[in-house]
Amino acid sequence: MGVSDDLTAAAGHVAGLRRAVTALSKELGNTIDIQRLRDDVVRLADDVDLLARAAGVGSQDRAGGPGEIVFIPDEDYDPSMWSDVEDEGVGYRRGQ
């Protein structure tokens, strides 16, 4: 088995684990233990994705998922983006 096959298998196992945790959640309720297990599965999926991207196998344009921190650059926005917006609570100011 090559790296690509191993990563595909790992992703499949994580997907199976996710389905099992979802089924457990329906049977046992949304307890703290189920929440922790769900978080662990998300972490495992993220780790497999990181390994795949590092190996050049995964998607390089993956957007942030639920609960994932997405870093926004500190550069200023293009001023034209704000040219026709209204000030909150004040309304559109004409002539400016």
C-alpha beads as a LAMMPS data file, in Angstrom:
LAMMPS data file: protein, C-alpha beads

96 atoms
95 bonds

1 atom types
1 bond types

-500.0 500.0 xlo xhi
-500.0 500.0 ylo yhi
-500.0 500.0 zlo zhi

Masses

1 110.0

Atoms # bond

1 1 1 0.000 0.000 0.000
2 1 1 1.217 3.444 -0.848
3 1 1 0.790 6.634 1.141
4 1 1 -2.255 7.630 -0.891
5 1 1 -3.945 4.284 -0.207
6 1 1 -3.098 4.460 3.496
7 1 1 -4.504 7.983 3.772
8 1 1 -7.657 6.972 1.910
9 1 1 -8.093 4.024 4.275
10 1 1 -7.513 6.248 7.315
11 1 1 -10.068 8.773 6.053
12 1 1 -12.547 5.935 5.521
13 1 1 -12.019 4.672 9.060
14 1 1 -12.501 8.174 10.469
15 1 1 -15.727 8.510 8.454
16 1 1 -16.913 5.178 9.902
17 1 1 -16.036 6.356 13.391
18 1 1 -18.001 9.564 12.760
19 1 1 -21.062 7.512 11.740
20 1 1 -20.714 5.339 14.852
21 1 1 -20.476 8.382 17.130
22 1 1 -23.563 9.879 15.457
23 1 1 -25.460 6.635 16.089
24 1 1 -24.281 6.579 19.695
25 1 1 -25.406 10.159 20.117
26 1 1 -28.912 9.211 18.988
27 1 1 -29.008 6.307 21.445
28 1 1 -27.297 7.875 24.456
29 1 1 -28.111 11.564 24.004
30 1 1 -25.787 14.515 23.731
31 1 1 -23.752 13.852 26.864
32 1 1 -20.399 15.423 27.653
33 1 1 -18.715 12.128 26.768
34 1 1 -20.381 12.068 23.337
35 1 1 -19.377 15.702 22.777
36 1 1 -15.757 14.903 23.674
37 1 1 -15.784 11.867 21.389
38 1 1 -17.261 13.954 18.553
39 1 1 -14.511 16.552 19.067
40 1 1 -11.892 13.795 18.984
41 1 1 -13.262 12.502 15.681
42 1 1 -13.122 16.014 14.201
43 1 1 -9.504 16.308 15.363
44 1 1 -8.658 12.948 13.793
45 1 1 -10.265 14.001 10.497
46 1 1 -8.293 17.251 10.563
47 1 1 -5.065 15.371 11.299
48 1 1 -5.629 12.966 8.393
49 1 1 -6.365 15.956 6.142
50 1 1 -3.165 17.700 7.270
51 1 1 -1.121 14.573 6.571
52 1 1 -2.715 14.229 3.146
53 1 1 -1.972 17.843 2.249
54 1 1 1.615 17.498 3.495
55 1 1 2.013 14.412 1.310
56 1 1 0.546 16.296 -1.656
57 1 1 -2.517 14.065 -1.748
58 1 1 -5.223 16.217 -0.150
59 1 1 -7.112 19.290 -1.248
60 1 1 -5.060 22.469 -0.948
61 1 1 -8.062 24.805 -1.105
62 1 1 -10.023 23.474 1.844
63 1 1 -12.075 26.136 3.596
64 1 1 -12.507 26.290 7.348
65 1 1 -15.014 23.893 8.775
66 1 1 -17.346 24.346 11.698
67 1 1 -15.422 25.258 14.807
68 1 1 -12.164 25.705 12.943
69 1 1 -10.223 28.933 13.432
70 1 1 -9.725 30.767 10.170
71 1 1 -7.044 33.447 10.243
72 1 1 -7.885 36.709 8.488
73 1 1 -4.953 38.848 7.310
74 1 1 -4.291 42.185 9.023
75 1 1 -3.946 44.150 5.785
76 1 1 -6.438 46.937 5.101
77 1 1 -9.436 46.165 2.950
78 1 1 -9.756 47.761 -0.465
79 1 1 -11.477 51.148 0.198
80 1 1 -13.727 50.670 -2.849
81 1 1 -15.380 47.828 -0.965
82 1 1 -16.872 50.371 1.449
83 1 1 -17.781 53.090 -1.082
84 1 1 -21.566 52.663 -1.031
85 1 1 -22.274 51.254 2.421
86 1 1 -24.402 52.809 5.119
87 1 1 -23.145 53.710 8.578
88 1 1 -24.872 51.467 11.079
89 1 1 -27.713 53.362 12.725
90 1 1 -27.032 56.555 10.741
91 1 1 -27.963 55.635 7.199
92 1 1 -26.368 56.558 3.891
93 1 1 -24.572 59.912 3.855
94 1 1 -24.959 61.660 0.539
95 1 1 -22.263 63.842 -0.924
96 1 1 -19.317 62.026 0.564

Bonds

1 1 1 2
2 1 2 3
3 1 3 4
4 1 4 5
5 1 5 6
6 1 6 7
7 1 7 8
8 1 8 9
9 1 9 10
10 1 10 11
11 1 11 12
12 1 12 13
13 1 13 14
14 1 14 15
15 1 15 16
16 1 16 17
17 1 17 18
18 1 18 19
19 1 19 20
20 1 20 21
21 1 21 22
22 1 22 23
23 1 23 24
24 1 24 25
25 1 25 26
26 1 26 27
27 1 27 28
28 1 28 29
29 1 29 30
30 1 30 31
31 1 31 32
32 1 32 33
33 1 33 34
34 1 34 35
35 1 35 36
36 1 36 37
37 1 37 38
38 1 38 39
39 1 39 40
40 1 40 41
41 1 41 42
42 1 42 43
43 1 43 44
44 1 44 45
45 1 45 46
46 1 46 47
47 1 47 48
48 1 48 49
49 1 49 50
50 1 50 51
51 1 51 52
52 1 52 53
53 1 53 54
54 1 54 55
55 1 55 56
56 1 56 57
57 1 57 58
58 1 58 59
59 1 59 60
60 1 60 61
61 1 61 62
62 1 62 63
63 1 63 64
64 1 64 65
65 1 65 66
66 1 66 67
67 1 67 68
68 1 68 69
69 1 69 70
70 1 70 71
71 1 71 72
72 1 72 73
73 1 73 74
74 1 74 75
75 1 75 76
76 1 76 77
77 1 77 78
78 1 78 79
79 1 79 80
80 1 80 81
81 1 81 82
82 1 82 83
83 1 83 84
84 1 84 85
85 1 85 86
86 1 86 87
87 1 87 88
88 1 88 89
89 1 89 90
90 1 90 91
91 1 91 92
92 1 92 93
93 1 93 94
94 1 94 95
95 1 95 96
